[in-house]
Amino acid sequence: MHFVTQKDELLRATVPACRAVSSRSTAPILSNLLIEAADDRLTITGTDLETWVSATVACEVDVPGRTTLSAHLWHEWCGALSDGHPVVVSAEETTPEHEEVSFRCGRSNATLYGLPARDFPAVPVRAEAQPFALLDAPAFAAAIGRVEPAASHDETRARLCGVQLAGEGG
């Protein structure tokens, strides 16, 4: 895998995907992000097996491929990059169990070791979503803001960490 992109594009895909990764995972692969480069697009996916978040941004893909890297290390490294320089990322399998991913941005160089993408859980396939309502964005955001303080922030009680959304009358 080999691709070139910019720091802001990299972060635009990384930040949402990192939110789905649990900090208390029993399986090492669930602490990683799936990084896929193909067709001049970079897709980064994170999961805790209950929540899946994928973000796609444009990039220049020279060699398509897939790998996984520690979400924590990837996010920290992306945030530390200097602005204005292209980010060059290349990956190669060093052993069947590990992959070496090299980064270059300006004068910065780094190497991270990840797990093969084949070990990452498959993203569930869903039927195409059909919109069920058109909502006024500011009113919807205000409604969420009123009920969000009641949601739990304790990750061990995941079912209480959300809010219920229900529609009536079309």
N, CA, C and O of each residue as an XYZ file, in Angstrom:
680
protein
N       0.854     -1.166      0.000
C       0.000      0.000      0.000
C       0.898      1.226      0.000
O       1.903      1.272      0.709
N       0.532      2.210     -0.793
C       1.275      3.466     -0.821
C       0.308      4.570     -1.241
O      -0.323      4.473     -2.293
N       0.188      5.632     -0.414
C      -0.672      6.752     -0.763
C      -0.094      8.052     -0.241
O       0.752      8.063      0.653
N      -0.574      9.163     -0.824
C      -0.144     10.506     -0.444
C      -1.394     11.333     -0.190
O      -2.336     11.312     -0.982
N      -1.397     12.066      0.925
C      -2.531     12.918      1.261
C      -2.036     14.106      2.080
O      -0.830     14.285      2.253
N      -2.947     14.904      2.574
C      -2.616     16.054      3.421
C      -3.051     15.778      4.855
O      -3.921     14.941      5.093
N      -2.447     16.480      5.807
C      -2.739     16.277      7.230
C      -4.223     16.469      7.526
O      -4.826     15.641      8.209
N      -4.823     17.556      7.020
C      -6.227     17.816      7.350
C      -7.156     16.737      6.799
O      -8.159     16.406      7.430
N      -6.833     16.186      5.630
C      -7.634     15.092      5.085
C      -7.486     13.837      5.945
O      -8.459     13.129      6.205
N      -6.262     13.578      6.378
C      -5.995     12.415      7.220
C      -6.765     12.507      8.533
O      -7.369     11.530      8.974
N      -6.741     13.683      9.153
C      -7.464     13.870     10.416
C      -8.971     13.832     10.214
O      -9.697     13.370     11.095
N      -9.456     14.310      9.065
C     -10.893     14.306      8.798
C     -11.447     12.880      8.778
O     -12.606     12.657      9.126
N     -10.619     11.919      8.372
C     -11.052     10.521      8.366
C     -10.732      9.827      9.686
O     -11.452      8.917     10.097
N      -9.657     10.247     10.351
C      -9.199      9.571     11.564
C     -10.067      9.853     12.777
O     -10.445      8.928     13.497
N     -10.387     11.114     13.012
C     -11.085     11.499     14.244
C     -12.418     10.774     14.417
O     -12.648     10.212     15.488
N     -13.313     10.754     13.420
C     -14.582     10.038     13.625
C     -14.381      8.538     13.845
O     -15.053      7.940     14.686
N     -13.466      7.930     13.099
C     -13.242      6.486     13.221
C     -12.699      6.129     14.602
O     -13.048      5.082     15.147
N     -11.859      6.975     15.168
C     -11.297      6.715     16.506
C     -12.368      6.706     17.582
O     -12.213      6.041     18.606
N     -13.445      7.434     17.363
C     -14.519      7.496     18.368
C     -15.221      6.160     18.552
O     -15.828      5.919     19.596
N     -15.147      5.295     17.560
C     -15.807      3.986     17.649
C     -14.926      2.940     18.308
O     -15.413      1.865     18.658
N     -13.640      3.227     18.487
C     -12.702      2.250     19.045
C     -12.767      2.298     20.566
O     -12.631      3.362     21.170
N     -12.975      1.141     21.174
C     -13.048      1.056     22.627
C     -11.653      1.104     23.231
O     -10.714      0.517     22.693
N     -11.523      1.801     24.342
C     -10.224      1.852     25.018
C      -9.993      0.600     25.861
O      -8.875      0.352     26.313
N     -11.042     -0.184     26.072
C     -10.933     -1.401     26.894
C     -11.293     -2.633     26.079
O     -12.288     -3.300     26.363
N     -10.502     -2.932     25.087
C     -10.807     -4.067     24.229
C     -10.039     -5.309     24.663
O      -8.872     -5.231     25.049
N     -10.708     -6.449     24.596
C     -10.047     -7.706     24.930
C      -9.320     -8.295     23.732
O      -8.399     -9.093     23.902
N      -9.717     -7.917     22.529
C      -9.064     -8.402     21.304
C      -8.172     -7.283     20.761
O      -8.660     -6.181     20.511
N      -6.888     -7.542     20.576
C      -5.972     -6.490     20.100
C      -6.408     -5.832     18.796
O      -6.178     -4.636     18.621
N      -7.024     -6.562     17.883
C      -7.417     -5.991     16.605
C      -8.485     -4.907     16.780
O      -8.589     -4.008     15.946
N      -9.280     -4.981     17.857
C     -10.327     -3.979     18.089
C      -9.766     -2.664     18.619
O     -10.498     -1.681     18.727
N      -8.478     -2.634     18.949
C      -7.819     -1.385     19.331
C      -7.250     -0.682     18.104
O      -6.675      0.402     18.209
N      -7.414     -1.300     16.956
C      -6.851     -0.776     15.714
C      -7.910     -0.161     14.823
O      -9.107     -0.408     14.975
N      -7.432      0.649     13.884
C      -8.254      1.189     12.811
C      -7.923      0.427     11.539
O      -6.767      0.072     11.309
N      -8.920      0.178     10.720
C      -8.709     -0.408      9.404
C      -8.450      0.741      8.436
O      -9.264      1.657      8.319
N      -7.318      0.688      7.745
C      -6.930      1.744      6.810
C      -6.884      1.131      5.422
O      -6.111      0.210      5.161
N      -7.731      1.658      4.525
C      -7.838      1.122      3.175
C      -7.608      2.237      2.156
O      -8.238      3.292      2.223
N      -6.711      1.994      1.225
C      -6.431      2.960      0.164
C      -6.695      2.293     -1.182
O      -6.091      1.270     -1.505
N      -7.596      2.874     -1.957
C      -7.934      2.349     -3.286
C      -8.733      3.401     -4.049
O      -9.462      4.192     -3.452
N      -8.591      3.402     -5.365
C      -9.387      4.279     -6.234
C      -9.313      5.746     -5.815
O     -10.329      6.440     -5.810
N      -8.121      6.220     -5.464
C      -7.903      7.609     -5.030
C      -8.789      8.014     -3.851
O      -9.231      9.158     -3.746
N      -9.034      7.044     -2.970
C      -9.784      7.304     -1.735
C      -9.105      6.594     -0.586
O      -8.565      5.500     -0.748
N      -9.135      7.217      0.567
C      -8.648      6.626      1.799
C      -9.848      6.443      2.710
O     -10.572      7.399      2.989
N     -10.063      5.212      3.177
C     -11.168      4.917      4.086
C     -10.583      4.396      5.388
O      -9.782      3.461      5.393
N     -10.993      5.011      6.489
C     -10.536      4.598      7.819
C     -11.764      4.168      8.608
O     -12.746      4.904      8.699
N     -11.696      2.961      9.183
C     -12.835      2.375      9.899
C     -12.408      1.977     11.300
O     -11.334      1.411     11.506
N     -13.271      2.284     12.259
C     -13.065      1.858     13.637
C     -14.323      1.182     14.150
O     -15.427      1.492     13.701
N     -14.158      0.254     15.094
C     -15.314     -0.446     15.652
C     -15.029     -0.958     17.056
O     -13.878     -1.178     17.436
N     -16.096     -1.142     17.813
C     -16.039     -1.879     19.078
C     -16.978     -3.085     18.993
O     -17.336     -3.674     20.013
N     -17.369     -3.444     17.783
C     -18.298     -4.518     17.408
C     -19.760     -4.165     17.656
O     -20.643     -4.918     17.245
N     -20.035     -3.064     18.304
C     -21.409     -2.578     18.428
C     -21.617     -1.372     17.534
O     -22.674     -1.203     16.926
N     -20.598     -0.541     17.464
C     -20.637      0.681     16.676
C     -19.548      0.616     15.614
O     -18.412      0.236     15.898
N     -19.903      0.989     14.398
C     -18.949      1.024     13.288
C     -18.941      2.431     12.733
O     -20.000      2.992     12.450
N     -17.758      3.014     12.573
C     -17.634      4.333     11.965
C     -16.578      4.260     10.881
O     -15.441      3.860     11.131
N     -16.963      4.652      9.667
C     -16.030      4.729      8.542
C     -16.067      6.140      7.991
O     -17.128      6.755      7.892
N     -14.902      6.643      7.635
C     -14.811      7.953      7.000
C     -13.917      7.814      5.777
O     -12.891      7.134      5.815
N     -14.317      8.465      4.695
C     -13.585      8.381      3.434
C     -13.198      9.774      2.982
O     -14.014     10.696      3.009
N     -11.939      9.924      2.562
C     -11.440     11.191      2.038
C     -10.648     10.913      0.760
O     -10.246      9.780      0.496
N     -10.435     11.953     -0.012
C      -9.664     11.827     -1.252
C      -8.173     11.774     -0.945
O      -7.696     12.426     -0.016
N      -7.447     10.994     -1.729
C      -5.984     10.940     -1.625
C      -5.438     10.397     -2.936
O      -6.197      9.907     -3.772
N      -4.130     10.482     -3.117
C      -3.479      9.920     -4.292
C      -2.979      8.530     -3.941
O      -2.048      8.389     -3.148
N      -3.582      7.507     -4.517
C      -3.194      6.127     -4.219
C      -2.290      5.613     -5.339
O      -2.715      5.490     -6.488
N      -1.039      5.317     -4.989
C      -0.101      4.745     -5.949
C      -0.208      3.224     -5.972
O      -0.205      2.606     -7.037
N      -0.303      2.623     -4.774
C      -0.448      1.176     -4.652
C      -1.606      0.918     -3.688
O      -1.480      1.242     -2.507
N      -2.723      0.353     -4.137
C      -3.841      0.094     -3.236
C      -3.482     -0.960     -2.205
O      -2.612     -1.801     -2.433
N      -4.159     -0.904     -1.069
C      -3.927     -1.905     -0.038
C      -4.722     -1.615      1.224
O      -5.448     -0.625      1.317
N      -4.561     -2.512      2.193
C      -5.274     -2.423      3.466
C      -4.318     -2.825      4.583
O      -3.451     -3.676      4.388
N      -4.478     -2.212      5.748
C      -3.733     -2.601      6.940
C      -4.512     -2.117      8.150
O      -5.523     -1.428      8.007
N      -4.050     -2.471      9.340
C      -4.629     -1.926     10.568
C      -3.498     -1.396     11.432
O      -2.393     -1.938     11.450
N      -3.805     -0.325     12.146
C      -2.834      0.291     13.060
C      -3.533      0.690     14.343
O      -4.743      0.917     14.364
N      -2.757      0.773     15.416
C      -3.281      1.213     16.702
C      -3.972      2.566     16.540
O      -3.360      3.524     16.068
N      -5.233      2.643     16.927
C      -5.993      3.881     16.802
C      -5.339      4.999     17.607
O      -5.253      6.137     17.145
N      -4.886      4.672     18.796
C      -4.272      5.675     19.673
C      -2.998      6.241     19.041
O      -2.830      7.458     18.961
N      -2.102      5.357     18.592
C      -0.841      5.816     18.006
C      -1.070      6.557     16.692
O      -0.450      7.592     16.451
N      -1.952      6.039     15.843
C      -2.251      6.676     14.553
C      -2.782      8.085     14.769
O      -2.340      9.025     14.108
N      -3.741      8.237     15.705
C      -4.339      9.546     15.966
C      -3.301     10.524     16.496
O      -3.253     11.675     16.061
N      -2.477     10.080     17.425
C      -1.428     10.953     17.969
C      -0.452     11.374     16.878
O      -0.081     12.544     16.793
N      -0.040     10.439     16.054
C       0.923     10.754     15.017
C       0.333     11.721     13.999
O       0.999     12.671     13.588
N      -0.909     11.489     13.590
C      -1.544     12.382     12.621
C      -1.660     13.801     13.166
O      -1.464     14.771     12.433
N      -1.976     13.919     14.442
C      -2.104     15.241     15.058
C      -0.784     15.972     15.184
O      -0.762     17.202     15.215
N       0.315     15.242     15.257
C       1.634     15.854     15.433
C       2.286     16.260     14.112
O       3.352     16.875     14.124
N       1.678     15.934     12.987
C       2.271     16.258     11.690
C       2.308     17.763     11.463
O       1.475     18.505     11.983
N       3.285     18.198     10.682
C       3.373     19.620     10.362
C       2.424     19.930      9.202
O       2.200     19.099      8.322
N       1.882     21.126      9.223
C       0.955     21.556      8.171
C       1.732     21.924      6.912
O       2.898     22.313      6.981
N       1.082     21.797      5.779
C       1.650     22.264      4.529
C       2.525     21.272      3.790
O       2.944     21.554      2.668
N       2.816     20.127      4.372
C       3.624     19.116      3.699
C       2.747     17.912      3.374
O       1.861     17.564      4.155
N       2.986     17.269      2.220
C       2.226     16.052      1.930
C       2.624     14.935      2.894
O       3.771     14.856      3.334
N       1.664     14.081      3.210
C       1.899     12.922      4.072
C       1.989     11.706      3.157
O       1.057     11.407      2.410
N       3.119     11.010      3.225
C       3.346      9.833      2.400
C       3.302      8.616      3.315
O       4.072      8.527      4.271
N       2.402      7.680      3.025
C       2.228      6.482      3.850
C       2.441      5.260      2.975
O       1.860      5.149      1.895
N       3.282      4.341      3.450
C       3.477      3.087      2.719
C       3.507      1.939      3.718
O       4.011      2.077      4.832
N       2.960      0.809      3.298
C       2.883     -0.361      4.177
C       3.343     -1.594      3.427
O       3.125     -1.737      2.224
N       3.984     -2.481      4.171
C       4.362     -3.777      3.608
C       4.330     -4.819      4.711
O       4.599     -4.527      5.877
N       3.997     -6.029      4.322
C       3.922     -7.135      5.272
C       5.341     -7.599      5.585
O       6.083     -7.996      4.686
N       5.718     -7.546      6.878
C       7.054     -7.992      7.272
C       7.040     -9.455      7.689
O       7.983    -10.195      7.408
N       5.971     -9.873      8.357
C       5.750    -11.269      8.714
C       4.266    -11.530      8.505
O       3.508    -10.577      8.328
N       3.821    -12.782      8.520
C       2.385    -13.030      8.359
C       1.535    -12.407      9.474
O       0.339    -12.188      9.285
N       2.139    -12.123     10.624
C       1.383    -11.586     11.757
C       1.498    -10.079     11.915
O       0.728     -9.491     12.674
N       2.441     -9.425     11.218
C       2.666     -7.996     11.403
C       2.920     -7.299     10.073
O       3.413     -7.892      9.114
N       2.568     -6.023     10.053
C       2.846     -5.188      8.905
C       3.573     -3.944      9.370
O       3.306     -3.428     10.455
N       4.480     -3.468      8.558
C       5.256     -2.270      8.865
C       4.708     -1.123      8.030
O       4.635     -1.219      6.805
N       4.326     -0.043      8.691
C       3.768      1.118      8.001
C       4.700      2.299      8.248
O       4.950      2.682      9.391
N       5.209      2.868      7.157
C       6.146      3.992      7.238
C       5.440      5.273      6.833
O       4.621      5.279      5.915
N       5.766      6.361      7.527
C       5.171      7.668      7.281
C       6.279      8.682      7.028
O       7.340      8.630      7.651
N       6.020      9.600      6.110
C       6.921     10.716      5.875
C       6.086     11.965      5.706
O       5.108     11.974      4.958
N       6.473     13.019      6.404
C       5.793     14.303      6.277
C       6.818     15.384      6.602
O       7.220     15.535      7.756
N       7.239     16.133      5.589
C       8.283     17.125      5.815
C       9.554     16.436      6.276
O      10.062     15.542      5.599
N      10.069     16.849      7.427
C      11.278     16.226      7.973
C      10.967     15.098      8.944
O      11.884     14.488      9.495
N       9.701     14.813      9.161
C       9.295     13.756     10.098
C       9.232     12.407      9.400
O       8.723     12.289      8.285
N       9.754     11.398     10.072
C       9.665     10.010      9.608
C       9.252      9.160     10.794
O       9.701      9.391     11.917
N       8.408      8.186     10.550
C       8.002      7.275     11.621
C       7.645      5.927     11.019
O       7.307      5.818      9.840
N       7.729      4.910     11.857
C       7.319      3.571     11.469
C       6.465      2.997     12.578
O       6.861      3.002     13.743
N       5.291      2.501     12.217
C       4.400      1.835     13.165
C       4.192      0.411     12.676
O       4.285      0.135     11.480
N       3.914     -0.479     13.598
C       3.660     -1.875     13.246
C       2.208     -2.181     13.532
O       1.692     -1.882     14.609
N       1.562     -2.776     12.559
C       0.149     -3.085     12.691
C      -0.132     -4.555     12.473
O       0.766     -5.359     12.224
N      -1.396     -4.874     12.574
C      -1.871     -6.235     12.353
C      -2.472     -6.318     10.949
O      -2.949     -5.313     10.422
N      -2.453     -7.496     10.347
C      -3.008     -7.626      8.992
C      -4.505     -7.293      8.945
O      -5.250     -7.577      9.883
N      -4.918     -6.692      7.844
C      -6.316     -6.300      7.671
C      -7.249     -7.503      7.652
O      -8.428     -7.371      7.980
N      -6.747     -8.662      7.276
C      -7.607     -9.852      7.224
C      -8.147    -10.224      8.615
O      -9.154    -10.925      8.713
N      -7.483     -9.760      9.697
C      -7.930    -10.055     11.055
C      -8.998     -9.077     11.552
O      -9.635     -9.329     12.575
N      -9.201     -7.968     10.840
C     -10.184     -6.966     11.252
C     -11.584     -7.501     10.960
O     -11.813     -8.071      9.894
N     -12.527     -7.324     11.897
C     -13.887     -7.844     11.658
C     -14.512     -7.223     10.414
O     -14.322     -6.039     10.136
N     -15.247     -8.024      9.681
C     -15.909     -7.551      8.466
C     -17.004     -6.554      8.818
O     -17.767     -6.754      9.762
N     -17.065     -5.497      8.056
C     -18.097     -4.482      8.257
C     -19.431     -5.081      7.848
O     -19.549     -5.611      6.743
N     -20.450     -5.010      8.717
C     -21.754     -5.575      8.359
C     -22.352     -4.855      7.148
O     -22.264     -3.633      7.033
N     -22.949     -5.616      6.266
C     -23.569     -5.054      5.074
C     -25.027     -4.754      5.401
O     -25.764     -5.607      5.896
N     -25.419     -3.522      5.113
C     -26.794     -3.106      5.385
C     -27.460     -2.707      4.082
O     -26.803     -2.295      3.127
N     -28.760     -2.837      4.063
C     -29.505     -2.336      2.920
C     -29.377     -0.821      2.907
O     -29.162     -0.202      3.949
N     -29.509     -0.230      1.737
C     -29.386      1.217      1.637
C     -30.452      1.885      2.497
O     -31.630      1.536      2.421
N     -30.039      2.827      3.297
C     -30.957      3.500      4.213
C     -31.905      4.413      3.432
O     -31.500      5.110      2.502
N     -33.147      4.389      3.829
C     -34.148      5.264      3.249
C     -34.479      6.341      4.277
O     -34.737      6.022      5.437
N     -34.478      7.598      3.875
C     -34.814      8.649      4.841
C     -36.251      8.478      5.309
O     -37.146      8.191      4.514
N     -36.459      8.658      6.609
C     -37.807      8.505      7.134
C     -38.397      9.836      7.547
O     -39.589      9.909      7.844
N     -37.605     10.882      7.577
C     -38.134     12.190      7.942
C     -37.153     13.264      7.515
O     -35.949     13.022      7.436
N     -37.666     14.434      7.243
C     -36.827     15.599      7.017
C     -36.942     16.466      8.258
O     -38.039     16.816      8.692
N     -35.785     16.807      8.824
C     -35.780     17.549     10.067
C     -35.049     18.869      9.904
O     -34.105     18.969      9.120
N     -35.478     19.868     10.633
C     -34.778     21.139     10.676
C     -33.529     20.937     11.543
O     -33.650     20.634     12.730
N     -32.342     21.099     10.972
C     -31.086     20.789     11.676
C     -30.936     21.545     13.003
O     -30.607     20.909     14.004
N     -31.157     22.865     13.067
C     -30.998     23.553     14.361
C     -31.991     23.058     15.426
O     -31.638     22.935     16.599
N     -33.222     22.780     15.010
C     -34.218     22.292     15.975
C     -33.838     20.893     16.458
O     -33.973     20.586     17.642
N     -33.364     20.047     15.542
C     -32.947     18.700     15.916
C     -31.756     18.756     16.871
O     -31.735     18.043     17.874
N     -30.770     19.594     16.572
C     -29.593     19.741     17.445
C     -30.007     20.247     18.824
O     -29.459     19.805     19.833
N     -30.963     21.167     18.876
C     -31.437     21.687     20.169
C     -32.129     20.589     20.969
O     -31.949     20.494     22.183
N     -32.922     19.757     20.289
C     -33.607     18.661     20.979
C     -32.602     17.662     21.541
O     -32.737     17.228     22.685
N     -31.611     17.299     20.762
C     -30.570     16.384     21.247
C     -29.835     17.014     22.424
O     -29.539     16.334     23.407
N     -29.541     18.296     22.331
C     -28.841     18.998     23.412
C     -29.613     18.988     24.723
O     -29.010     19.016     25.796
N     -30.942     18.949     24.647
C     -31.750     18.933     25.875
C     -31.741     17.563     26.548
O     -31.819     17.484     27.774
N     -31.646     16.472     25.766
C     -31.715     15.144     26.375
C     -30.341     14.500     26.578
O     -30.225     13.559     27.364
N     -29.312     14.972     25.902
C     -27.985     14.375     25.990
C     -27.418     14.358     27.412
O     -26.750     13.386     27.766
N     -27.647     15.375     28.244
C     -27.098     15.319     29.613
C     -27.614     14.129     30.427
O     -26.978     13.731     31.403
N     -28.756     13.559     30.039
C     -29.304     12.423     30.780
C     -28.655     11.099     30.383
O     -28.840     10.100     31.078
N     -27.904     11.066     29.290
C     -27.253      9.838     28.840
C     -26.029      9.561     29.709
O     -25.308     10.478     30.100
N     -25.812      8.293     30.000
C     -24.664      7.886     30.804
C     -23.377      8.050     30.014
O     -23.368      7.920     28.789
N     -22.297      8.333     30.716
C     -20.972      8.409     30.094
C     -20.114      7.230     30.536
O     -18.914      7.194     30.263
N     -20.721      6.277     31.210
C     -20.026      5.085     31.697
C     -20.064      4.023     30.598
O     -21.118      3.456     30.313
N     -18.898      3.755     29.975
C     -18.849      2.826     28.847
C     -19.193      1.396     29.230
O     -19.509      0.590     28.355
N     -19.140      1.061     30.502
C     -19.483     -0.306     30.911
C     -20.989     -0.532     30.851
O     -21.444     -1.675     30.892
N     -21.755      0.527     30.755
C     -23.210      0.426     30.634
C     -23.614      1.030     29.291
O     -24.314      2.041     29.229
N     -23.156      0.389     28.222
C     -23.296      0.932     26.868
C     -24.739      1.249     26.492
O     -24.988      2.226     25.785
N     -25.681      0.451     26.945
C     -27.081      0.673     26.566
C     -27.621      1.990     27.115
O     -28.605      2.517     26.596
N     -26.991      2.524     28.157
C     -27.457      3.771     28.750
C     -26.687      4.983     28.220
O     -26.911      6.104     28.675
N     -25.787      4.767     27.267
C     -24.949      5.846     26.735
C     -25.598      6.587     25.570
O     -24.988      7.504     25.021
N     -26.783      6.229     25.187
C     -27.413      6.859     24.039
C     -28.737      7.487     24.404
O     -29.149      7.482     25.564
N     -29.395      8.026     23.398
C     -30.740      8.582     23.552
C     -31.632      7.905     22.526
O     -31.152      7.474     21.478
N     -32.904      7.805     22.808
C     -33.836      7.168     21.890
C     -34.415      8.208     20.946
O     -34.789      9.306     21.359
N     -34.482      7.844     19.675
C     -35.068      8.691     18.657
C     -36.293      7.963     18.111
O     -36.189      6.837     17.623
N     -37.446      8.608     18.198
C     -38.687      7.994     17.715
C     -39.469      9.018     16.916
O     -39.499     10.199     17.260
N     -40.113      8.552     15.831
C     -40.896      9.441     15.006
C     -42.376      9.075     15.061
O     -42.736      7.922     15.301
N     -43.218     10.067     14.836
C     -44.654      9.846     14.824
C     -45.276     10.597     13.662
O     -44.786     11.653     13.262
N     -46.322     10.070     13.139
C     -47.154     10.772     12.151
C     -46.416     11.218     10.898
O     -46.617     12.341     10.435
N     -45.574     10.371     10.346
C     -44.892     10.685      9.093
C     -43.647     11.481      9.297
O     -42.965     11.820      8.329
